[in-house]
Amino acid sequence: MNMFKWHEEAKKQWDERAEFWNKSSEDMWERGSRKTILPFLASYIPIGSEMIDLGCGDGYGSWKLAQSGYRVVGIDLSYEMVEKARIRGENEQLRFIQGDLTHLPFDDEAFSGAMAINSLEWTEEPLKALNEMKRVIKRGHYLCVGLLGPTAGPRANSYQRLYGKSVICNTMMPWEFEKLAQENGWELVDGKGVYKKEVDEEAVSGLPTELKQALTFMWLFMLRKR
């Protein structure tokens, strides 16, 4: 009998990765793969909005949102991640809680905007998590999703499923997530690719969206709740 419990195993593995992640997060947000996320987000979600960072990790992205003038709640499954986020500091603009993206502890339409960066792939039921996100965001407001693309190294976390082993990474292609979102109450407003340094972005710019996505380390979606 398979006794694998996704929720418990995911929490355990991310607790174990918290120290490593914490050492890398500033560089990712300031100079690496996540540096374009907040400018993209700010072009749709007004400064001062009540935001939720869904799968906030060690909270660096949440902290940057708060520094920019948003009011932010960061939530993550990992206790160790949340503790590291709190060390950076909580205040009237920023707080952190531990919680599950498939059972968000918030009222309906509690937030004016949200981001979920590389977090939906790590849920057992992505649609359930996406529906929870829809529930807590106000109608007509925005969710920025960052989904790992085909060239992202973390795909190694899902490979073992081909041997019949249980894994906590729910591999999705950008086109799959886009279709899932559009079929479940979201309007696709915009998209943007994040590429590895070997990719010439000028050369990519003229390609159809599906070919751009095929080369991405991460694809950013801007979704609006219908």
N, C-alpha and C positions, 0 to 999 in steps of 0.2 A: 504494500500500500504506500502511495506517495504521501508523505507527511509534510511536504514542503509548504511553508506558510510565507507567502510573498511579503506581506506587511512586516512580519518580524524579521525576516532575512534582509529586507531592504534597509530597515532601521539599523540592524547590526552592521551591515557592510558600509553604510554611509557614516555611522559613528566611527568605524575604523579608518575611514578615509578623511576624516575631518581635519586632522593635523596637516596632511599633505595638501589638501584643498586650500586651507587657510594660508599656506605659504605661497600659493600660486594665484589666488583670486585678485589681488591688487593689480598684478601685472596683466591679467586677462582683461580686466575692466578698463585699465588706463592705457595699455599699449597693445594688447593682443586681440583675441577673437571677439571680445565683447565691447570694444571701444566705440563701435558705431551704434550700439543698441539705444542708448539714452537719447542721442540726437534724433534718431528715427522715431522713438516713442514720443518725444516732446513735440514733434511736428503734428501730432494728433491729440495728445492728452494735455490739456492746459496745466501750466504750473499752478500749484495750490490745490490740485485735485486730491481727493482721498483715494489712495492707491493701496493695492495689495500685491506683494511680491510672493508669488506662488512657487514654493520650492526655492527659498531664498539662500540656502546653503549657509555660509558663514556671514552673510548679511552685507557684503561689500556693495553689491548693487543696490540694495535697499538704502544703505547709508548714502550712496551717491544721489539717489532720488531725493532723499530728505535734504541733502545739501543744496540741491537745485530748487527747493521750495515746495516739494510735494509733502503731504502728510501720509505716512507709510506704515503699514503693518506687514512684517515679514513672517512667513510661516514655513516650517520645514519639518519633515518627519524625524530627522535626526536630532536627538537631544544634544549631542556634542556640537553639532553645527550651530544650534541655537545658542548654546552657551558661549561659543566663540563670537557670535554676532552680538551678544549682550555686552561682552567685554569692550567692544568698540564703542558702545555707549547707547543708551536709550534716553529719550527726552519727549517733549510734547509732540514733536514731529515724527518720532520714530519709536516703534516698539516691536518686539519679537515674541512669537509664541510657537510652541511645538504642536504640530497637528498633521492630519492626513488630508491630502488633496481630494480624496474621494468622500470625505465627511467634514466639510469646512464648518467651523464653529461660529458662523456669522449669520445674521438675519438676511432675508431676501433683499436684493438691491442695496446692499450696504456700501458699495464702493462705486466711485466715478471712473475708475480705470484700474487696469491690472497688467502685470507682466508675468510670464511663465517661461523662464529661459532654461532649456535643456532639462525640464522636469517631467513633462508628460510622458516622455519615453521611459521613465522610471516608475510608472504606475502600472498596477496589474490590469486595470480596466481604464484605458485612456478616455473612452467615451463617458464613463461615469465621472471621471475627474473634470472633463470638459463641461459636462452638464452642471456640475457643482459650481464651476467658474461662472457659467451663464446665470445661475441662480443668484449669485452674490453681486453681480455687476448690474448697474442700472440700464434700463432699456435705452438703446441708442448710443451707448458708451462703448469704450474700446478695450480690447485685450491684445497685447503684444506677445506673441509666442515665438520663441526661438527653438527650432527643431534641428537636431543633429542631422547633417547631410551625409550623402554616400561616402565622402572622403574622410569622415571623422574617425579618429582612432578608437574612441569608445565603443565602436561596433564590435570590438573583440569581446565585450561583455555579454553579447547575445549569441556569439558563435557556438558556444557549447550546447545550445538547444538542438543542434543538428545531430548530436550524440544522444539525444533523449534526456539530457540533463536539465534541471530546473535553473532558470536564470531570472535576474530581476530587471533586465533591460528589454523593453518592448519595442523592438526595432520597427520604425515606421519610415516610409519614404515621404518626401514633401507632398507629392501628389495625393498620396493616401490620406494624409492629415487634412489637406485642403478639402478633399471630397467629404471627409467625415464632418468637418466643421460646417460646410455649406448645407449638408443634409440635416443638421441638428441645431438650427436657429442662429447661425452666424453668417454675416455678409463679409466676403473678402474685399478689403479696401485697398490694400497695398502689399507688396512683398519686396524683399531685398536680400541679396546673397552676401554671405561672408565666406571668403575664399582663403585657401592657403597661399603662401607667398609666391609659390611657383606659377600661379594662375595669373595671366595677363588680363586684368579686368577690362581694359579697353577692347581687347579682342573678344571678350565674352559679351560685352554690352549689346552687340547686335544679334545675339542668338535668341531663339524662342525660349520662353520661360522654362519649359521642361528640360532643355539642354543646359541652361544656366543652373538649374537646381541639381542636375546630375553631377556638376563639378563642385558643389558647395561643401564646405566644412559645416556650415549652419545656414539655414534659411529662416529669415525673419518674416513673420506674417503679422499684418495688422488686420484684426477682425473687429467688426462692429456687431453688437447684439441687436438682433431684429426684434 
